[in-house]
């Protein structure tokens, strides 16, 4: 790597941006709905999320492996529905009985006494939900990384749906998490919770063609031609990442950096191989270790 990195007056690092003619980095890891690639299964997953809200489902469940795009789908959902319903987003909530209610109240911006007991906190939440309902608004609580919740907390969430009465729903839950969340929900002790899940979807990694299309799409979205990474390189990237979108983004970002350092106008298979050989794509090393221990 023999190029000098220059920064602009805002101290933002350019790296390969000017070399490839991008307006912005095409493969950042920040979940950005503007860069959301709508693969067939991501469309189906989003449709399930959208259906869950529009159909007033008590609970909607979306699961998938790490880096499969669940959080990005959530952000798109919030962008579309944020002004039409009252949304509370809870990420990585943990704790036992009572603490979950605090997470919920905090996500909705409802002030509360942290020293209060479970009953007054639950009553405060119920009063808020009824007030929102009276004002013509529904409350949607989205739990991201919901696999971190205990079985007790999941059961407590089911109890929240008891606030709904008759044909009207004042609260809806969206549970998003890793595959183990499905296993937790299917446990016999959470049978009543599972029965209230009206819509569910499990996201899988992308297939090879979808990875090729994802790479081209993001290159174009950033202002490029879509051909800065060759199809041959894209197929290599698929094999190394096994189609996990987050890993695809990581490897593409590093491959563009290497291509720039080599004055290579196109990232081909040799560039990707250099990234792998240098060991800078850590996920490839992890995958290799996992293969050894199979």
N, C-alpha and C positions, 0 to 999 in steps of 0.2 A: 504494500500500500504506500505509494510514493507521492500522493497528492497532498497539498496543503489545504486544510479545511478553512474556508473563509466564512465570516459571519457578517450579516448586514447590521445596520444601525440599531435594529431591534434585538440583536444578539440571537437571531434565529439561524440555526445551522442549515446551510443550503445543501451540502453533500452533492448528490447527483441531480438535483432539481433542474438546474439550468442546462446541464449536459444533455438530459433527455427531454427537456422542454415541458416539464410538469409545472402546473400552477401550485400544486401541493403534493405531499407524499401520498402515493396511492395505497400504501400498505401499512398505515399506522395501526396500532393495536387498540386505539380508543374506539369503543362501539359508536359508530356514526351511521345513522339511518340514511344519510345521503350516499353512502357507499355500500348500502345493503344490496347484495346480489340475490335476486329472487330466483333461486333454484326451485325446481318443482316441489321439493319437500318443504322448503322454507315458505313457499306460497301456501301449502297445505297447513303448515303449522300456524301461520299467521291467520289463515281463515278460521282455524279452530279457536284461536284467541279472540278474534273478532266476533265469531258466532257466540262464544261463551258470554261475551258482554251484551251483545244485541239481543240474545235470547233470554237474558236475565238468568243464566245458569247460576246456581248457588256456588259451585266450585268448578273451576277449569284447571286442568293439569297439563303442563308441558315439560317434558324431560329431554335430556340429551347429554352427551359426553362433554367434558371440558373443552371449550373453544369451538363448539358447534354453531354458535350464533344466537343463543337464547337471549342474552342481554340486549343484543342489537335489535332483535324482534320486539322486545319489551319497549325499548326506546321509541321505535316506530309506532307502537301501539299507543304510547303515552302522547306522542305528537298528534296522533289522529283523534284521540278521545279526550285529551286533557281538558278541553274547554266545554265538553258536553256532560262530563260526570266529574264528581269529586274523587280524585285518585290519591291514594296513599301508597307510596313505594317503600317497602321494608326490605333491606338487604342484609344478609348474614345475621338475622335475628337469632339470639340465643337466650337461654335462661328458663326458669321454671314458671310455675303458676303465678300470675300477677305481672311478671316482667313483660310478658308478651303484650298485655294490654297497654303497658307504658310505651312499648315500641309502636303500637298502632296509634295511640293518641299523639305521639310525637310526629309520626309521619303525616298526620292530618292537621298538624299545627294547633292542636287543642291543648291549652295550658292545663297542668294538673300538679297536684302535690305529690312529689315522689315518695313521701312518707306515708301516704294514704294506703289503706288496706285494699284488698281485692274488690270487695263489694262496692265501695264508693267509686273506684276507678271504672268498674264495669258499668255502674249507673251513669257516670259521666259520658262514657262512650255511647251508651244506649240513648241518652238524651240528645247527644250530638247527631246520631244517625236519624233519629225521629225529626229533629229540626231540619236536617238536609232534605229528608223525604217530604216534609211539609212545604219546603221551598221548591219542590219539583226536581230535586237532584238525587241521584243514587250515588252511593259510595262504593268504589271498587278498591279493594286492598290487594296489592300485588306483592307477593313474597318471593323475592329472588334468592337463589341459593337456599331454597326451603329444605334441602336435605339436612341442613344443620339444625333444624328444629327437632326437639325431642318428641317421642310418642305422646307425652303428656301435653306438649304445646299443640301438636296437631289435633288432638282431641279437643283442646280448648278452642281451636279455630272452628271446629264443627259446632261447638256450642254457640259461637257467634252467629251462625246462620239460623239459630233458633229465634233470633230477634225478628226474622222475616215472618210475616203472618199473612194468611189468606193468599190472594193472587199477587200480592205486591212484594217486591224485594227491596229492602232498604240497604242491603249490603251484599256484595258479591266478592268472592275470593278467587284469586288467580295464583296458583302455586307453580313456581318454576324452579327446576333443580336438576341435579345430576341423576343418572340412572337409579342409584340406590333409593331415591325418593319414591319411585314406583314400587320397589320392594317393601318400603316402609308402609306405604298406603295400603298395599295388598295384604298386610299382616292381619290375621283374624281379629286381633284386638282393636283394629281400626276399621272394622267392617262398616260401621255406621257412617264414617267419613267417606269411605269409598263409594257408598251408595248415593252420596250427594254430588259426586263428580259427574257432571252432565256432558263434559267434552274433554277429550284428552288426546295428546299427540306426543310421539317420541321421535326426536331428531337424530338422524344417523349422519356419519361423515359423508362427504360428497363423493360421487363416482368420478372416474378420470375425466370424462367429457365435461362434467360440471366444473371441475377444477380449472380446466383449460378456459372455459367460458368466464369463470370468476376472475381469473387473472387478466384476461383481455378487457373485461368490463371495468375493473378498477383502474387499469392503465388509462382507458379512455376517460373515465370520470375525473381523473386527475389532470386531464389536458393532453394526454399522449395519444399516439396513433392506435395503441392496442397491440402493436407488433414489437414493442421494446423487449419483450420476453418471447422467445421462439416457442412454437408448439413442442419441439423436442425437449426444451428446457422445462416447459410446463408439465410434460409427462414425467420427467424425472422428479419434479417437485411433488407431484401426486404420489409417486412411489415412496418417497422419503417421508412425507407427512401423513400418508394414508387418508388423505382427503379431509383432514380436520382444518376448517377455515382459519383458525387462529395461527396454526403452524404454517399453513400456506402463506399467510401474510408475513410471518416472521422470516421465512426463507426467501420469499420474493424481495423483501426489503433489503436483506443482506446481499442477495444476488445482484440487485441493482447497484448497490454500493461497490461491490467487487467489479462489476462491469464498467462503472465509471472510473475506478482506479486503474483499469487496464486499457482505457480509451476504446472500449468495445461498444459500438453503437447499438448492438443487440446482445442481450443476455442469452447465450446458447448453453448447450449441455456442458461444455468445458468450464464455463464460469460457475455454474451450479456445482459441478464436481469440485472445483477449487474451494468453494465455501464449505463443502462437506469434508474435504481432505484436511482443511485447516482446523477443523473442530470448533468453529465459531457458532455453528448451529447446534446448540446444546441438546435440543430435542432429538436429533439424530443419534447422538451418543446414548441417550436414555433408551431409545428404541432398540439400539444394537445390544445393550445390556440385557434388556427384557428378552430378546431373542435367544441370548446365550443361556438364560435360565429356564427356558421353556422345556 
